[in-house]
Amino acid sequence: MRIIYSLLFALSFLLVLDACSASTGTRYEKDDTPKKKEEKSSPKTLEEDFNITPYKTNIEIKENTGNDNQITDAWYGYNKNAEDSLSTDNKKIVGTVDGFRVLVVTTDDMNEAESVRDKVYKLTNGKEVYISFEPPFYKVKAGDFVDITDANNFKFKLNQLGYTEARVVQESVNLYEQ
């Protein structure tokens, strides 16, 4: 009797599983529209009829003179006399005021910071360049700007020189006597 009950239970279990099984399609899916045959088209060949010869530019490259260590003037087109008047070599610091500097680079290597300071100083015609140590980093900052527009212009120039991470920061800057 036990065997019959267990067979009936197993059979009813299988019937329930079969009735609850999921199908791979949906019952609402009916596509009676006739399928269109895909037309194979031959690839079209394009013929170029544009002549670029009159629009070519002649590029002239000057020969290297062998003086690779010479730094060219990065401020081409700017009044050099005005830049020289901004030089702090002959001026005394009168005081400090809230202003802006351009953060050129942040590094944990002091030698790298000094190297960047020297390069920026030479490339910017002697603008003041500072290194501050804020553990664990050395920060190279350039300029003493009271006006944010001047600081942004200087940042743009540094970006053009290859310092793409340069950004304007607000801090206390030096004032020089005129």
C-alpha positions as CSV (number, residue, x, y, z in Angstrom):
1,M,0.0,0.0,0.0
2,R,2.8,2.3,0.8
3,I,4.3,1.7,-2.6
4,I,1.0,2.7,-4.3
5,Y,0.7,5.9,-2.3
6,S,4.3,6.9,-3.0
7,L,3.8,6.2,-6.7
8,L,0.6,8.2,-6.8
9,F,2.3,11.1,-4.9
10,A,5.3,11.0,-7.4
11,L,2.9,10.9,-10.3
12,S,0.8,13.8,-9.0
13,F,4.0,15.8,-8.3
14,L,5.2,15.2,-11.9
15,L,1.9,16.4,-13.3
16,V,2.0,19.5,-11.2
17,L,5.5,20.3,-12.4
18,D,4.6,19.7,-16.0
19,A,1.5,22.0,-15.7
20,C,3.6,24.8,-14.2
21,S,6.5,24.7,-16.5
22,A,7.4,27.8,-18.4
23,S,7.5,28.0,-22.1
24,T,10.2,29.8,-24.2
25,G,7.7,31.7,-26.2
26,T,4.9,34.0,-25.2
27,R,1.3,33.1,-25.8
28,Y,0.6,36.6,-27.3
29,E,3.3,36.3,-29.9
30,K,1.9,35.8,-33.3
31,D,3.6,37.1,-36.4
32,D,1.4,36.4,-39.4
33,T,3.0,39.2,-41.5
34,P,4.9,37.8,-44.5
35,K,8.6,38.4,-44.3
36,K,10.2,40.5,-47.0
37,K,13.1,39.1,-48.8
38,E,16.2,41.1,-48.2
39,E,17.5,42.7,-51.3
40,K,21.1,42.4,-51.9
41,S,22.5,45.4,-53.5
42,S,25.9,45.6,-55.1
43,P,28.3,48.0,-53.3
44,K,28.6,51.3,-55.1
45,T,32.0,52.5,-55.8
46,L,32.8,56.1,-55.1
47,E,35.1,58.0,-57.3
48,E,36.9,61.0,-55.9
49,D,36.8,64.0,-58.2
50,F,38.2,66.6,-55.7
51,N,41.8,67.8,-56.3
52,I,43.5,68.9,-53.1
53,T,46.7,70.0,-54.7
54,P,45.9,73.8,-54.8
55,Y,45.1,73.7,-51.0
56,K,48.3,72.0,-49.8
57,T,50.4,74.1,-47.5
58,N,54.2,74.3,-47.8
59,I,55.8,73.6,-44.4
60,E,59.3,75.0,-43.9
61,I,61.2,73.6,-40.9
62,K,64.3,75.5,-39.8
63,E,67.4,73.5,-39.1
64,N,68.4,73.1,-35.4
65,T,71.3,75.4,-34.5
66,G,72.4,72.9,-31.8
67,N,71.6,75.1,-28.9
68,D,68.9,73.0,-27.2
69,N,69.3,74.5,-23.8
70,Q,68.2,77.9,-25.0
71,I,64.7,78.8,-23.7
72,T,62.7,80.8,-26.1
73,D,60.6,83.7,-25.0
74,A,57.2,82.3,-24.0
75,W,55.6,85.7,-23.9
76,Y,55.8,86.5,-27.6
77,G,53.6,89.4,-28.4
78,Y,53.5,90.9,-24.9
79,N,55.2,94.2,-24.0
80,K,58.5,93.2,-22.5
81,N,59.0,96.5,-20.8
82,A,55.8,96.0,-18.9
83,E,56.9,92.5,-17.9
84,D,60.3,94.0,-16.8
85,S,58.5,96.5,-14.6
86,L,56.7,93.7,-12.9
87,S,60.0,92.0,-11.9
88,T,60.5,91.9,-8.2
89,D,64.3,92.0,-8.3
90,N,64.5,95.7,-7.5
91,K,61.3,96.0,-5.4
92,K,60.7,95.8,-1.7
93,I,57.8,93.9,-0.2
94,V,55.5,96.5,1.4
95,G,53.0,94.0,2.9
96,T,50.6,91.2,2.1
97,V,47.0,91.1,1.0
98,D,44.5,88.4,0.1
99,G,45.0,87.6,-3.6
100,F,45.7,84.8,-6.0
101,R,48.5,82.6,-7.2
102,V,48.7,79.9,-9.8
103,L,49.4,76.4,-8.4
104,V,51.7,74.9,-11.1
105,V,52.4,71.5,-9.6
106,T,52.1,69.4,-6.5
107,T,54.7,66.8,-5.8
108,D,56.3,64.8,-3.0
109,D,59.8,65.1,-4.5
110,M,61.7,68.3,-3.4
111,N,64.1,68.0,-6.4
112,E,61.2,67.9,-8.8
113,A,59.6,70.9,-7.2
114,E,62.9,72.9,-7.4
115,S,63.3,71.9,-11.0
116,V,59.8,73.0,-11.9
117,R,60.3,76.3,-10.0
118,D,63.5,77.0,-12.0
119,K,61.8,76.2,-15.4
120,V,58.8,78.3,-14.6
121,Y,60.9,81.2,-13.4
122,K,62.9,81.2,-16.7
123,L,59.9,80.7,-18.9
124,T,57.9,83.5,-17.3
125,N,60.6,86.2,-17.5
126,G,61.3,86.2,-13.8
127,K,57.8,86.0,-12.3
128,E,58.0,85.2,-8.6
129,V,57.7,81.4,-8.0
130,Y,57.3,80.0,-4.6
131,I,57.6,76.5,-3.1
132,S,55.6,75.7,0.0
133,F,55.7,72.5,1.9
134,E,52.3,71.2,3.1
135,P,53.1,67.7,4.4
136,P,53.6,65.4,2.5
137,F,53.6,67.6,-0.6
138,Y,55.7,70.4,-2.1
139,K,53.5,72.9,-3.9
140,V,55.0,75.2,-6.6
141,K,53.0,78.4,-6.9
142,A,53.7,81.4,-9.2
143,G,52.7,85.0,-9.2
144,D,51.3,87.6,-6.8
145,F,47.9,88.7,-8.3
146,V,45.3,90.9,-6.6
147,D,43.0,90.6,-9.6
148,I,41.6,87.1,-10.5
149,T,41.5,88.0,-14.2
150,D,45.3,88.5,-14.2
151,A,45.7,85.2,-12.4
152,N,43.5,83.4,-14.9
153,N,45.5,84.9,-17.8
154,F,48.7,83.7,-16.2
155,K,47.2,80.2,-15.7
156,F,46.3,80.2,-19.4
157,K,49.9,81.0,-20.4
158,L,51.2,78.3,-18.1
159,N,48.7,75.8,-19.7
160,Q,50.1,76.8,-23.1
161,L,53.6,76.1,-21.9
162,G,52.7,72.5,-21.0
163,Y,51.6,72.9,-17.3
164,T,48.1,71.6,-18.0
165,E,47.3,70.9,-14.3
166,A,47.9,74.6,-13.3
167,R,45.0,76.2,-11.4
168,V,44.3,79.5,-9.6
169,V,44.3,79.3,-5.8
170,Q,43.4,82.0,-3.3
171,E,46.0,83.0,-0.7
172,S,47.9,85.8,0.8
173,V,50.2,87.5,-1.7
174,N,53.0,90.0,-1.5
175,L,52.6,93.7,-2.3
176,Y,55.6,95.5,-3.7
177,E,56.4,99.2,-3.6
178,Q,55.9,101.0,-6.9
